[in-house]
Amino acid sequence: MDTDIVLAEAERESRGVSSDEAADFVLAYERHRAPVFRYLRARSPTDEDAADLTAATFERAWAARRSFRGSPDQYPAWLFAIARRLAIDAGRRRRPERPHDEVPETADPAAGPADVAQRHEEDRVLLARLARLPDVQRDALLLRYAGGLTAGQIGEVIGKRQEATQKLISRALASLKEVYGADD
């Protein structure tokens, strides 16, 4: 779904909502849209699926905005928890998933065709290796590196304490290194 459509939906539904509340949501959308999309793109088979899930995430966030009771630094975790639930539901609706054939675009205007091809292959290999990890480890890594969340925020999303989340991320990275070593 297009950015303009999401913002138009929020604007249409905002009748009776303070302009500060609507403006705050627009700022949150602009700030978090790209990280949410990157996270969902890593979990989705296509750009279009990730864009649809991103739009649905912000639609749900807008609808549930008054239920958010945390501090501003907890907002990204709340938002990514919505995105994660939507991604899990979308994954259940899809047929059993094969490794991703498509990878996110890595637009580097200075990159030549050989560089783009090499990056595409590296991304494909990484996604295939990530798919070998247990779901919770893969999710923790995607939330950290695609979503840009801290260990504390990831813990809020997946329901673990910060220390346990940090250990989970460390183990996931060690497992990923092990997979890379075994494949080489």
C-alpha positions in Angstrom: 0.0 0.0 0.0 1.3 3.5 -0.9 2.5 6.0 1.7 -0.1 8.5 0.6 -2.9 6.0 1.1 -1.8 5.2 4.6 -1.6 8.9 5.5 -4.9 9.6 3.8 -6.5 6.8 5.8 -5.1 8.2 9.1 -6.3 11.7 8.1 -9.8 10.5 7.2 -10.1 8.6 10.5 -8.6 11.5 12.4 -11.8 13.6 12.5 -12.3 14.3 16.1 -8.6 13.6 16.8 -6.4 16.4 18.0 -4.0 17.8 15.4 -1.1 17.1 17.7 -2.1 13.4 17.8 -2.3 13.2 14.0 1.0 15.2 13.6 2.7 12.9 16.1 1.5 9.9 14.2 2.8 11.3 10.9 6.2 11.9 12.5 6.3 8.4 13.9 5.3 7.0 10.5 8.0 9.0 8.7 10.6 7.9 11.3 9.8 4.2 11.5 8.5 3.4 8.0 11.8 2.4 6.5 13.0 0.2 9.4 9.6 -1.5 9.6 9.7 -2.1 5.8 13.3 -3.5 6.0 12.3 -5.9 8.8 9.1 -7.0 6.9 11.0 -7.3 3.6 13.4 -9.7 5.2 10.4 -11.8 6.3 8.4 -11.5 3.1 8.8 -13.1 -0.3 8.4 -9.9 -2.3 8.6 -6.1 -2.0 4.9 -5.8 -2.6 4.1 -8.2 0.3 6.4 -6.2 2.6 4.8 -2.9 1.5 1.4 -4.3 2.2 2.4 -5.5 5.7 4.1 -2.2 6.4 0.9 -0.3 5.5 -1.1 -2.7 7.7 1.3 -2.2 10.6 0.7 1.5 10.5 -3.0 1.1 10.0 -3.2 -1.1 13.1 -0.9 1.3 15.0 -3.2 4.2 14.2 -6.3 2.2 15.2 -4.6 1.2 18.5 -2.8 4.4 19.2 -4.7 5.1 22.4 -3.9 1.7 23.8 -0.2 2.5 23.8 0.8 3.1 27.4 4.6 3.1 27.2 7.2 5.8 27.1 8.4 7.2 23.7 11.4 5.0 23.7 9.1 1.9 23.9 7.1 3.0 20.8 9.4 1.2 18.3 9.1 -2.1 20.2 5.3 -1.7 20.2 5.3 -1.0 16.5 7.6 -3.9 15.6 5.4 -6.2 17.8 2.5 -5.3 15.5 4.6 -5.8 12.4 5.9 -9.2 13.7 2.4 -10.5 14.5 1.3 -9.4 11.0 4.3 -11.2 9.4 3.6 -14.3 11.4 0.0 -14.3 10.3 0.9 -13.7 6.7 3.4 -16.5 6.8 0.7 -18.9 8.1 -1.5 -17.9 5.2 1.2 -18.6 2.6 2.0 -22.1 1.4 5.0 -23.7 3.1 7.8 -21.3 2.3 10.8 -22.2 0.2 13.9 -20.1 0.6 13.5 -16.6 -0.7 14.3 -16.3 -4.4 14.0 -12.5 -4.4 16.1 -10.4 -2.1 15.7 -6.8 -1.1 17.0 -4.2 -3.5 20.3 -2.7 -2.4 20.2 0.4 -4.5 23.7 1.8 -4.8 23.8 4.2 -7.7 27.6 3.9 -7.9 27.5 0.1 -8.2 28.1 -1.5 -11.5 26.4 -4.6 -12.8 29.0 -7.0 -11.4 28.7 -5.4 -8.0 24.9 -5.6 -8.0 25.0 -9.3 -9.1 27.5 -10.1 -6.4 25.5 -8.3 -3.7 22.3 -10.0 -4.9 24.0 -13.4 -4.5 25.4 -12.5 -1.1 21.9 -11.4 0.0 20.4 -14.6 -1.4 22.9 -16.8 0.5 22.4 -14.8 3.7 18.6 -15.2 3.6 19.0 -18.9 3.0 21.3 -19.3 5.9 19.1 -17.2 8.1 16.2 -19.5 7.2 18.2 -22.3 8.9 18.1 -20.6 12.2 15.3 -21.2 14.8 12.5 -18.7 14.3 13.2 -16.8 17.5 16.9 -16.4 16.6 16.1 -15.3 13.1 13.5 -12.8 14.3 16.0 -11.4 16.9 18.6 -10.8 14.2 16.1 -9.3 11.8 14.7 -6.9 14.5 18.3 -5.9 15.4 19.8 -5.5 12.0 16.9 -4.8 9.6 14.7 -3.0 12.2 17.5 -1.3 14.2 16.1 -2.1 17.6 18.1 -2.4 20.7 18.3 -5.7 22.7 15.8 -4.2 25.3 13.4 -3.2 22.6 13.7 -6.7 20.9 13.0 -8.2 24.3 9.8 -6.3 24.5 8.8 -7.5 21.1 9.5 -11.2 21.6 8.7 -11.3 25.4 12.2 -11.8 26.9 14.3 -9.8 29.3 17.1 -7.7 27.8 19.9 -10.0 29.1 18.2 -13.1 27.6 17.6 -11.3 24.4 21.3 -10.3 24.2 22.3 -13.9 24.7 19.8 -15.0 22.1 21.3 -12.5 19.6 24.9 -13.7 20.4 23.9 -17.3 20.0 22.1 -16.5 16.7 25.2 -14.8 15.4 27.4 -17.7 16.5 25.1 -20.1 14.8 25.1 -18.0 11.6 28.9 -17.9 11.7 28.9 -21.7 12.2 26.6 -22.1 9.2 28.9 -19.9 7.1 31.9 -22.0 8.2 30.2 -25.3 7.4 29.1 -24.1 3.9 32.5 -22.8 2.9 
